[in-house]
Each structure stands twice: as C-alpha cells, then as structure tokens.
C-alpha cells in the first residue's frame, strides 16, 4: 500500500481471503478477529482515496490501474458481508485498536513466568485500560485542580507516551506526594482521557508500540543475563522462535526400538502426496529419524529403509514432472545416494529387491540377513533423468551450465559404483539397464587420450605412453565390453537397439567407418526404426548424421551424402536431432505436445553442430552434382541428386548483386560455380579459407587430413567436370597437360579417364604410346541437343492432346480403361503404325513412368 503497488495488493488480498476461508471453523467458534475488520475497513478507505485521486490514477501503469479497479470492486462486494462490524470500527477506530492491544497484553501476561512485580504491572495495565469514567467526587476537584493540575497532567502525559501501563501508577504515586492533596491527584489519574488530553493521546497511538518493544527486549535481555545458568530462555520475534525447534519425534521417556521407528516412518509417509503437506519438513523429519535410529543402534536395515524414503522424498519435492531439482536438493540427493551405496558395500548381509513384500521385510538386528524392499537401480536411473532435466533447463551459455556439467563426473561415479555392486548381486536385466546408463554417458564423448596415443606413437617417448596408458582403459574397450554383454543377454528390444546405436555413434565419432557401417547394415535398424519411440528415433537420427560425417572425413563422399540426405532434405534437422523446436502453428502442435517435445531435447553439450552438418552435406552434394550436371547438360530427363543444393544455387543466381561470399552457403555456391568452369584453384580457395576453417573445418579432430582430402576430391571432380564440359572442343588432349592443370599425378589422371570411358560417360579412347585422350565426337552438338529437346516436348504435347480428346469422345473405353491409380493404360492406345500414324509407346514409357520410377528407387 505504501508504494501503491496495486497488483501486489490484489494478490495479497486474495491470499488473505483464502486464509480466512481455511480458518472458518475457528472463526465460527471465536468470532471474526478485530484485526481482520480493521484491515478490510482501512483497505476500503485507502482504495476510495486512490480512486478519487485523478492525477495519481493517470500516472499509474496499465497493470496497477487495472488491479485498482478490480480490487475496489472486490472489496466493496466482500465488505457487504461485514457491514455492521466495519461500520462499528469506523465509528470508533480507537476503541477497537485498544481491544486488540488488550488481547495482546493479556496473552503476553498469561504466558510470562516473570516475577510478581511484572504481574502487578500487567494487572495495573489491564485495570487502567478499561478507561473508567471519573467518579462523582472527582468532579469536585476539577476546578480547584485546573491551575496546578495542568502542569502535572502534561508531565503525566509525557510519561504515558512511553508506557501506558506501569508509568500511570508511578505518576499517580508521585503526584500523591505533592502538597495539593490526594483528591486532586486521584482525579488526575482517572482523567487520562478527558477533553484536555484526548487530542494528544490520539496523536500518540501510533507511537505506543515502539517503546513497548524496546522495553520488552530490555526485559528479555535482563532475564537472559539473570537466567543464563538455567539456560531455558530464547529470543522471540513476533510470537515465533528465531531458531527453529526440532520437531519432537517421540514423547519423553519412550523406548526407541525398531517397531516404534517403523511406526513413526509410516506416519510420515502417510502424509506424502497429500494436499498441504510441507515436503521440505517431511525430508527434515526423515533425516531426524535416520539420526535417531543411528544413535540408538537400531541396525543397518532400518537405516537403509529410511535412506530409500529420503531419496524418494527428494524426488517428490517437485510435484510437476517438467520442473527440475534445485541445486541444494540435487546436492542432497547425490550425497544420500553415495551414503546408501557406502552402506551397501560395507554390509554384504543386506538383500534389496522390489519383489520383497513389506510384510516379509527383516529390519531388526536379530533378524539377519536384512531384507529391505526397494530398488537402488530405479533411484540411480531417476537421478540420471534429473541430471538431464537440470542440463535441459539451464542456460547453455552461462557459467551455471559449466558448474552443473561438472556434476557429471559424480553421476558417472555413482553409476560405476552401482555397476560394480550389481555385477555381484544383480540380475541380468538390472545389469543390462545399468550398462545402458553407462553407455549413454560415454558414447558421445571423443576419447582424446586414445586419439593422442594413436597419433603420437612415433614422436612420444615410451615413458609418456606408459603413463597415459596407465590412466585407464580406452572408451572403445569399455563400449565394446558393455555393448556385447547387452547384445548377448538383453531380452528387451529397446535396450539392445539403444546400445547398437550408441556403439555405431562411438565408432563413427572415432573414424572407425567400416565397423560403424557394418554394424548398421547387420542390425537392419533402418527397416523398422519408424515403429520405435521418439527418443530412440532421435538417437537413430543422431547416429546416421555422425555416420555421414565420418564417411565424409574418410573421403566416402557418396556414402556421406546418402547418410545425410534424409535429415537435410526434410528441412527439420534441428527438430529431428532433438536440438530445439521449430516455430509451428498451434494447430499442428498444442501446448501439451510442446512440453512433451521439450522434455525429449538433448542437452546442449551433446549437440551436433548444425552448420558443420549442413556444410558437409552441401560440399558432398557439390562434388556429386556438378560433374553430373556437366555430363547431362542438355538432357531433359536429368534428375536432381540434391534438391537442397539446387535450391541454394537458385538463391545465388537470383541475387542482383554478387559480392564476395560471407556465409557458409555462399562459399559453397561460389565454389560450385568455379568448379562448373573446371577452375579447381578458385573452388579450393572458396571451400578452404580462414572463414570456413573457423566455422567448419577446425571443428574436426583431424583437421589437416580432412583439408588434404577435400583438396584431392576437388581436383578429381574438377577434372571430370572439365572433360564433360569441354570434350566437344578437343580432338585429343595430353594427359600430361591435364596433370599440370589439375596438379594430379599422371597415373591418377589415367585412372579417372579410364573409369569415365568404362562407364560410358566419356566417348573417347586412350592412346598409350603418346599418353593422349582421343575424343570420338559422338556427343550431339548444341543445335542437335536443342532439336532433340524440342522433339521430346512436341511428343509429350501430342500425347496430352490425344488423352484430352479420348476423354471427351469416350473412345478406348473412357472411364473403364483406367488403372488402379486413376491413370490411363497406355499399352496399346498409341500404336498407330498401321493407320499411318506413329509408334509412341516406347517414348512415353521411357520419358514418363520410367523416369519417375527410377527416381523413387534412388
């Protein structure tokens, strides 16, 4: 109210009303509290005052103005139920305030265990607060006491400002010592609220409480100093202790044994999940219960059971599934799981399982071995999911993300400890589940130690090698061991599928192309992956992308293009890889679906660089598409290898002003144009330069090798493009000349040209003695190509006209001559040789259906 924050006032008023409704049973018994009436009356006056202040209303922002009108309507409607009480308060606000104070004083007086003097003071205060009317005898002394009584009354009033209760009696006694007689002083004592002092006392109402609080604190401090030896005093603020008292678990003198602790544990657990249960208090109670059981040596069994419930309560702290754990709860959770695992490793006589019924549990020290109902694996799996949620909900570009990511070492440590425990005591199914958790934390990480060992064998000294090898086994060995166990033992398809995909991803990440490819082909996952659940499909997409990037690094350009084609051609790579959501209409995806999809997102540190992915795809498409376009320049039936690449080329052609390329796409388009002309040096300068290095090529682990491979591929494909484009100009060309132009070895040039001749891409022959390529000139000239295109277009036009004419006339069966797909059967309809027409069956089938058929097969 002081800062005129109407929105907050509205919110607080609604909370007050809700609290009043909750306390309705008490209110019905005791009556409406006077402070509540005072609040309602004051708030209504305050709102009316604000409403009349036109200038102030104009200065308010939109939210506050709206809240003001809403709150005014609500309070007016609400106060109708308390009209009489509010009216009574407004008539005499002072009286109701005094009544409240009287209650407070009464409470404090009854609760205090102080000396008799304090009790006298309280009784005197309560006596004087009743505001008795002056006695008839007192009126006699009014006139006589006027002259001298004014001074004493003013001094009394000053004293009264400090304390209404005790000072009054003192002032009375002081005035009685004066020589003016007991009657005048008695009148002054009882005339505290007469006309003369009424105004001054009204001004001092607001100041009464502060001095009282000071005195009260002084009294308490004095009490504490006096009673320090007894040590039972505590500072109180607003009626509640400053230090939280530990909740009393058991009554005094209760014998604490296993049965009593279990009963208390069940009491605490019964409140779990109920509305209004304080979840933080529950966790504290469980911790207290664990400490009590440890202090009384009730055995490990009961302690393990309580620990299970503490961890479960920590998971339940956030009732919303989408919410993630706060940092303090997360630390507590990790500590509790570590403590639980310590207990399990130290005590081999504890058997834990979900199949143990609560009736058959044995928790007391006498019943050994201990049998406890619960599952450590489920707790650890939930912990892993909570870690993923924390990473999903943290800003990836903040220091907080880095700090949270440091906890992954702790999470992996817990998983490794549980893995050791379950290898000895767990079932095969449990081992498979924990192995998969370990795999999921390993598969996407590049093993730099193993990479350095493989690269630096020549230069490194043996001692350094030995030192590195002693640090731990390679991730490849760990992955191989864990995955092979799952392949052999797992009965559920999902765990095996995830393990295979992670294994392929790990192979591809470390450039083991052939192992990754063979594993993917042998698993036949691509046949039925569409039936898997979305998280597994996301993992499959990530694996295919990593496989494509691996193929590119190895120089398998066609394989790389085929692996990346599905993801990149969809235009939804970000969504398919679980790295973010695309903007869509609410019709396609409602709010609930959006929440579900957000929970499936991959944490930022596991993301695949989308710009690198697109660059690899476009460069692969360029190396395949440009030679193909040059070979089929005048072919009307030419198909597109990559639609996305052609789209980028069209965008580049539509630009009115061509400046130097800036983005990665512009670099690839500029390189493609250079390759079209057979200019490999310009193409190379556009693909490999400082900008492209920083954006893409430096992100690969073997940067230099990838650049060398790219230069080699650009030289080879530029040579092929050059021969396709300019073969009609040459009668013959020397291989030595080609070798110099493209800076390739002569055997390499010989190999490329031989392949082109064998595949009937180039109509030429090699003259071995002179090392030249002799062109056969069987390719049609540009004029002949244009004539062939015209002939084909005219043929298709005639076919269309014939079809329309047949539909109108109803010849050749009309409707009944259609095939299942709604088209017309063309087998015998256009063979008109005998009637002097033309035979078009072969041309139609080749140009129309077969082309589409080939495209779909590809």
N, C-alpha and C positions, 0 to 999 in steps of 0.2 A: 504493500500500500504506500509505503514511503516513497518509493521510486516510480510509482504509477505504472507498474508492470501488470496490466490488466489480464494478459494471457495467463500469467503465473497465478494471479489472484483467482481466476476462474478454475484453474486446475486444483488449487488448494481448497477452494470452496467445495468442489465435487468430492475431493478426498474426505473432507470434514463430514459431509452428508453421509458418505458411505460408512465412516467410522461410527457415526451416530446410529445408523441402522443396525450395525453389528452389536451395539451396546443396548439395543431396545429393551431386552429383558430386565437389565439393571435399571434403566431409566423408568420403566413402568413401576418398579418397586419403590425407587428412591425419589422419583420426580425429575423434571428437566433441570439440569445444572444451571445455576445462575450465570456462570461464565459463558455458557452457550448462548443464552438470551442476549447477554451483553454484546457478544461477537456479532450476532445477527442484526441487532439494532445499530451498532456502530458502523457495520458494513453498509447497511441501507442508507444511513445518513451520508457516509463517505461517497457512495455512488451517486446519490442525488446531487451532492455538491459538485462532483465532477461533471455530471450531465448538464448542470446549469452553466458551467464554465465554458462558454462557446469558444473563446480563444484557445484554451487548453485542448479542447477536442480537435480543433483544426491542426494543432501541432502533433497530435498522436499519429503513429504509423497505422497502416491498414489493419494489422493483426490486433493491436491494442484497442482500436476503435470498435472493431467487430466484437472483441471479447467484452468490452464495456457494455454494449447494448445487450448482449446475451446474458451477462451476469446480472444486469439490472432487472431484466425480465424474470430471471430465475429467482432472485432474492425476493422480489415482490410477490411472486407466486408462492414461494416457500414460507414467507413470513405470515401469510394468511392463517396458517395452522397455529401460530403462536401470537395472535393479535393482542390478546389480553396481557400476556407476560411482557411483550415488547412495549406495550403502552404503559404498563406499570413501571418498567425500567426507565422509560423516557420521562415520566413524571418525576421520579426521584432516583436519578442515577447514583447519587452519593450513598443512599441507604443500601442499595443492592451491593455496591462495592464494599461497604463496611461489613455486610453479612458474609461476603466471601472471605474477607480478611479474618473475621471471627472464626470461620471454619478452619482456616489455615492455622491460626493461633491455637485453636482447640486441639487440632491434630498434633501439632508440634509439642504442645503442653502434655498431652497424654502419653506421647511416645518417649519423651525425655526422661532419663533416670538421674537427673541432676539433684543438687542439694535442696533443702527446704526453702532457702531464700528464693531460689528460682521459681519454686512452686508458688510462693507468696506473690511474686511479681506477676506471674501468669494469671493468678486468681484476681489480683487487683486490676489487671488489664481487662479481663473479661467483665469484671464488675463495672469498670468505667466505660466500657464500650457500649453499654446498654443505653447510654445517653438519657439519664433520669431527668425528669422535669424538676426545676428548682422548688424547694419546699416553701410553704407559705411564709415561714419565719424569715426565710432568706430575702423575701421582697422588702421586708422592713429595712434591711441593711443596704439596699441598693443605693438609696440617695446618699446616705452617710458615707458609703464606701467609694462614691464616684470620684472624689478628688484624689484621695491617696490610693485608691484601688486600681486606677488606670495604669499606674506605673508597674505595680506588681503583676497585673494581668498581662501586660505586654511582655514582661520578663518570663512569665509562666508560659506564654505562647511560644516564645523562642525556644524554651526548653522542650516544649511539647513537640516542636518541629523535629527534634532529634528522636524522641521516643514517647509515644502516646501513653504507654502503659506505666512504666516504673517511675518516670520523671514526674508524673502528675502527683503521685503520693508524696514524693520528696518535696515538690514545690509547696504542696499543702502543709507539710510539716514545717518547712522553712517560714512560710507566711504566718503560721500559728505562733512562731517565736516572736514575731514583731509585736509592738506595743499597741496595735489597733484593735485587739480583741479577737476571740475565736470566731465570733459570728460573722464578721466581715470576711475573714479568710475562708471560712466554710462556704460562704456564698460564692466566693471567687472560684473555689474548687469545683463546685457544682454548676457554675455558669460558664463552662467551657464553650458551649455552642450558643451563647447569647448573641444578640444582634451585633454587638461590637466586634466580636471575634469571628463571626460566621464567614465574612469575606476572606479574611487572612487564612483561615483553616482550609477553605476551598482551594486556594492557590497552592497550599502545601500538600494536598492529597497525593499528587504525583511524586512528591519528594520523600514520602514517608518510608518507602520500601528500602531505599538505598542505605540510609544509616542503619536500619534494622539488620540488613545483610552484613554490614561491616561488623556490627556488634556481635552478630551470631557467629561470624568467622573467628572474631577475637575470643569469644567464649569457648568455641571448639578448640582453638589452638591452646588456650589456657587449660582446657580439660585434658588435651593430649599430653601437655607437659606434665600435668599432675598425675595422670594415669599411665604414664609411659611404661612403668614397671609392669602394670597389669596387661597392657598391650591389647586391649579389645576395641579400640576406637578407630574410626575410619572417616575420612572426609566425605561429605555427602554433597552432591550438586544436583539441585532440582529434585530431590527425593530419591535419586538412584545412585548407587555407589559408583565412584570413578573407576575403580578396579573391578573387573567382572569377577563375581564369585563363581567358583567352580560348582557346577550342579552336583547336588548330593546324589550319588548313585544308590547308596544303601543307607538304611536307618542306622543310628548309632547302636553298636553292640550286636549287629547282625553278623552271624558267622558266614564268612565268604567261602563258598565252595563252588564246585563246577555246576551244580544244579541251579544255585542262586544266580550265578553269572549268565548261564544259558537263558534263564527266565527273563533277566534284565535285557539280554541281547534280543530276545523275541519281542519284548515290549517296544524296544527302539525300532526294530524292523517293521513292526505293525503300523507305525506312523509313516513309513516310507511310501511316497507316492500320493499321500492324502493331501487335500487342498489345505493350504495354510501351514503346512509343515515347514519349519525352518531347516533347510537342508544343511546349511553350514553348522548349525547347532547339533544336528544328527552326527555329522562327521566328528565333531569335538567329543560328543558323548561316547562314540565308538572308540576314539583314541584313549579317552579316560578309562573305559572298560578294559582295553588292552593293557594299559599300565597297571590297573588293579589286579588283573589276572597274573601278570608277570611278577608283581610284588608279592602276591600270595602263593607263588609257585604252584599254580593250578595245572601246569603241564603245557607241552608244546601244542597238543591237539586243539585245545580251546583257543590258543593264541592264533593258530593258523586259520581257524574258522572266523575269528574276529577280523583278521587281516583281509580275508576274502571279502567280507562285508564292507570294510573300509574302502577298498578299491572300487567295489561296485557302487558305493555311495558317491565316490568322487566322479565316477562316470555319469551318475544320475543327476549331478549338480546342475547340469544344463538340461532342462526338460525338452528343449527344442532340438530336433535332430540336426538342423543346419548349423546351430551355434557351436562354437569351438571352445575348448578349455582356456581359461585364463592362465597366465604364467604361473601364479602361485599354486594353483590347483594341479597344473601339469608337473611342477617340480615335486609336489607331494606324492603324486601318482607314481612317478619314477622311483622315488625313494621307497614307497611302500612295496612296489613290485620287487625291488632289489632286496629289501628286508625279507620278503616272503621266500625268495629264491635262496637267500642265505640259510634260512631255517630248513628248507627242504634239502639243501646239500649237506648240512651238518647232521641231520637226523634221517637216517635211512629207514627208520621204522614207521614212517608216515605214508599211508596209501591214500591217494586223492583220485576221485573219479566222479563223473556226472551220474554214473549208474548206481552210486551208493545212496540208498534211501536215507532220509533224515532219521528215521526210527532206528536204523541199523548202524548209525554213527557211534564210534567209540572215542570219547574225547578225554576221559579222566585218566590220571596217571596209572591207576590199577589195571585199566584195560589196554594193554599194549599187544600188538602194534596199533597205532592210532589209525582210525578210518574217518576221513573227512569228506563231506560232499562238496564238490567244486571242480573247476577246470582252470588250471593255470594257463593253458594254451588260449582259451577264449579271452582271458584277461589281457594277454600279450597281443593277441590279434586286435582287440579293441583299442589297446594303447597305440598300435601301429596306425589304425584308422584315425585316431585322434591326432596323431602327429601329422598325417596327411592333411587333415582339416585345418590344423594350425597353419601349415605352409600355404594352403589354398587361400586362407583369409588374411594373410599378411602381405603388405605392400612389397613386391619383389625388389624394388629399387631403394629400400630403406635399410638402415643398419640393423633394425629389428629382425629382418628376414635372415641376415647373416648370423645373428645371435641364435635365432631359433634353429637354423640349419646345423649349428654346432651340436645340437642335441641328438643329431642322427647317429653320431658315434656311440652315445649312451644307449639309444634304441637298439642299434645293431649289437651292442654288447649284451643287452638283456636277451635278445633273440638267440645269440650264440650260446649263452648260459642255459637257456631253456632247451636249446637243441641238444646240448650235452646231456641234460637231465632226461629228456625224452628218449634219446638213443638207448639209454639203460632201462627206463621204466615205462616208456610209452608204447602205444600200439602202432602198427604200420600206418594206419590212416592219420594219426596225430603227427607222426614223423614226416609224412608227405606234406601235411599242412604247414608245419614249421619250416621245412625245407623250402617250400614255395615263398614264404615270407622272406627268408634269407636271400633267395634268388632275386626277388623283386627289389631288394636294396643293393644288388650287385650288378645286374645286367646292363644298366645304362651308364656305368662308370668306366671311363677309359683307364686301363692299368698302365700308368706311366712308368712304374718300376720295371715291369716286364718289357715294355717298349724300349726303354733305355738299355736294358740288358741285351735285347735282340739287335739293337743298332750299334752299341758300343763295345762289341766283343773284341774288335781288333785293337782299339785305342785304349781301352781300360786295363788297368793292371789287375792281376789276379786277386790281390787282397781286397780291392774295391768291389770286385764281382762277388767274392765270397761274403763280404759284408752285406751287400744288397740282397743276396740270395737268402741269407740267414734271417732277414726281416720277416719272412712269411712266404707261404706258397702263392703262386700266381692265381689271379682271379679265374683264368681259363681252367686250371686244375680243379678249383672249388666248384665252378659252374658244371664242369663235366661230371664230377662225382655226385653232386646233388641232383642234377637232371637225370642222370642214368638210373639212379635209385627210383625216382618218380616214374620214369618210363616202365621200369620193371614191376613196381609194386602198386602203383596207383590204380584204384578201381573207378574213380570218377573221371569223366572225360575232361571236365573243366580244368582241373589242376594240371593234367597232362598237357592239355592244349596250351595253357599259360606257360608251362615250363619249356615246351618246344619253341614257342615264340620268343621267349626270353633268351634261350640258347642261341637261336638264329640271330637275334639282335646283337648279342655279345660277340658272336663270330664276325658278323658284318662290321661292327664297330672297330674290331681289331684287324680288319682287312683280310680275314680268312674267307675269301669269296667262295671257293669251291665247297668247303664244308657247309657254309651257310646255305648255298644254293641246293646242294644235295639233300640237306635236312628238310628244306622247304618242299622240295619235289617229292620226297619219300613220305612226308607226313600227309599229303593230299588235303591240307587245310583249306586251300583256296576253293575246294569243291563245296564245302558245307559251312563256311565261316558266316554266311548270311543268317544262319539259324542260331548263332551264339548270342550271348547277352552283350549290351553295348560296351561295357568296359573291356571285354575280350576283343570286340571288333576294333576298338581304339588301339589296343595293343597290336593287333594284326596290321593295322594301317601304319603304325609307327615302325613295325618290323619291315614292312615292304619298302617304306621310304629309306630306312637305313640300308637295306639290301641294294636299293638302286644307287645310293651314294657310294656304297662300297664298290659296286660294279664300275661306276664312273672312275673311281680312284685307280682301279685296276686296268682301265682302258677298254672295258667292255661297253662300248657306247650304246649298242643296240639293246643289250640286256638292261642297262641303266634306264634307257628311255621306256622300255616296256614295263619295268617295275614301277616307275613314277607316273606312267600315263593316267591310270585310273584316278589317283589322288589329284593330280594337277588339272586334268580336264574337267573335273567337277566344279572347279572354282570355289570349293569349300574346304581347302586344305587345312585351314586353321581349325575349323569345327571337327573335321574328320580325325585330326590328330589330338583332339581334346585339349587344345591350347587357347581356347576362347570361343565366344559365341558371336555369330554374325547377327546383324540387325535384321529382324524379320517382323512381319505383321503379326498382330495379336491373334489373327485368325489361324495362322499356321502353328503358333506356339503360345499357349496361355501361361500365366504367371507360375502355376504349379509345375508345368513341364520345364520352365526355365530354371526353377530352383533345382529340380532333379538333374538337369544337364550341368548346372554349375557344380554340383557335388561330384560329377564324373571328371571334372577338369584335372589335367596333370599338373602337379606343382611346377613352378617356374624353372627350378634348377634341372628339371628333366626335359625341358622343351628342346625341340629340334629347330634350328634356325630356318625360318620360312624363306628368307631372302636367299640363303645359300641353296635351299632346296629348289627354289624357282630358277635360280641361275644354272644349277646343274642340269635341270630339265631343259631349259631353253638352249643351252650350249649343245647338249646331246641332240636336240631336235635340229639345230642348225647344221651339225656335222652330218646328219642323215638327210635332211630335207633339201639343202642347197644343191648337192650333186644330183639328187633325184629330180629336182625342178629343172636343172640344166639338161638332163638326159631326156626329159619328156616335155620340153618347152612348147612344142606345137601339138601335143597330144590332148585332144578334147576330153578324153576319158581319164585324165590324170587324177589320181586320188591324193588326198592330203594325209601326210603321216601325222602331223600335229596341228590341230585346229588352233590351239592357243598361240603357237609360234606364228602361224599365218595372220592371226588377229594382231599380234604385235607388229608384224611387217606392214599391215594395212594402216595401223595407227601412225607408224613412222612415215608412210607415204603421204598421209593426209595433212601432215604438219606444213603450214605455209612457209615457215622459216626454219631452216635446218642449221642449228648451231652445233657446237661441239657437244658430244653426249655427256650427260651428268649422271642420270640414274643407271642402275644395273641393266634394265631393259633396253635403254637407249644404246648402251655399249654393245649389247648383243645384236641389236638391229643394224647398227653401223658396221659391225664385224661381218654380218651376213651379206650386206651389200658389197663389201670389199671382196668376200670370198666368191660371190657371184661372178665377179670380174676376173677371178683367178689371182688376185693380189693377196698373197698369203702374209706378206710383211705387215700391211696395213691392218689386216684381220687380226694378226697376232698382237699388234700394238693396242688395239681396242679391247681385246679379251684379257691381256695380261699387262696391267699398268698399276700405278700406285693406288688409284681409287679402288680398282677391282681387287687388288691384293688385300687392302684393309677391310673391304666389305665381305669378301668371299674366300679367296684362296689361302689367306693366312690362318683361317679357322680350321684348316685340315691339319692333322698331326704330322703328315709327311709332305709339307708344303712344296719343297723343291721338286720332289718326284712327280707330284701332280702337275706342276707347271711344265716340266720337261715332257710329260705325256701329252699335255694339251698342245704344245708346240708341234710335236710329231704328228698328231692327228690332224691339226690344221694344215700342215704341209701336205699330207697324203690326200686329204679331201679336196684341198685347193687344186692339186694336180689332176684329180679325177674331174673336177668341175671345169678346169681349163681345157682338158681334152674333149669333154662333151660339148662345150660351147664353141670351140674354135676348130674342131676336126674338119669341118666343111671347108675351111680356108686353106688347110695344108694338103699337099700331095704326100709329103713324107716329112718326118721330124726326127732329129737325132736324139737318142736317149741321153747323150752327154749334155746336150743343151738343156733338156728337161731337168737333169740332175743339178746343173748350175743354177737354173731359175728357181728351183724349189729347195735347194740345199739338201738334197737327199742323195744317198749312195746309189750308184748305178744298179746294183742288184735289187735294191728296194724299188726303184723305178720300173725295172724289168718285171718284178713280181706283180706290181699294181696293174701294169698294162696287160700282162698275161691273164690275170683274173678277169679284167674287163672284156678281153677277147673271148675267153672261155664262156663267160656268162652272156655273151652276145649283146653286151652293152655298147661295145665299140666295134664298128666294122673296119677292121684293119688286120695287118699281119706283121710279124716281126722279122726283119732281115738280120740274121745273126751276124754275118761277117762284117757288115757295115754298122751294126748297132743302131739301126733306124726303125721307125714305125712307119709302115707304108699304108696310107688310107685307101679304102676301096671305093669311096664315094657312092655308097648305096643309099645313104640317107637322102630323103627328098629335100629339094631346095625350099626356101621360104615360100615361094609362089605356089609350089606343089602342095606344101603343107596347108596353106590357106584354102586352096581348091578342095582338098580332102575334107577340111572342116566344113566348108560350105555344102559339100555333097551330103555329109552326115546330118547337118541341120535341116537341109531340104527333105531328106528321107524321114526324119522324125516329124516334120510338119505334115507330110503326106499321110503318115500313119495316124496322126491326130485327126486329120480331116476325115479319113476313112472311118475312124471309130465314131465320130460325131454323126456322120451320115448313116452308118449302120444303126445307131441308136434311134435316130428319127424314123427310118424306114422299117425298122424291126426285122431286118434281114439277118441271116445266120443265127436265128434263134433268139435274138434280143436278150431279154432278161434271163431266159433259161440257159443261156450259153455262158453264164458267169461261173467263175471258180469260187472256192470256199472263201477266199479273201476279198471277194467283191469285185475282182478284176475280170477281164475277158480272156478266154483261152485263145491264144494266137497261133496254135499249131498249124491249122490248115487254112486259116481265114485269108491269108495274104499270098498264097501260092497261085499266081495268076499267069504262069508262063504260057499255058495252052491258049489263053484268050488274048495273047499278045501283050500282056502286062509285064510285070517284073516280079522276080522272086525276092521277097524281103524277109523271109523267116530267119535266116542266119543273122542278118544285120540287126534285126530288132532284138533277138535274144542276146546277142553279144553286147550291144550297146546299152540295153536297159537292165534286164533282170540280172545278167551275169555280173555286171559291174557292181550292183548293189550287194549281190550275194558274196562276192569276193571281199567287199568292204566289211561286211558284218563278220565274215570269218576272220579277217585280220584282227 
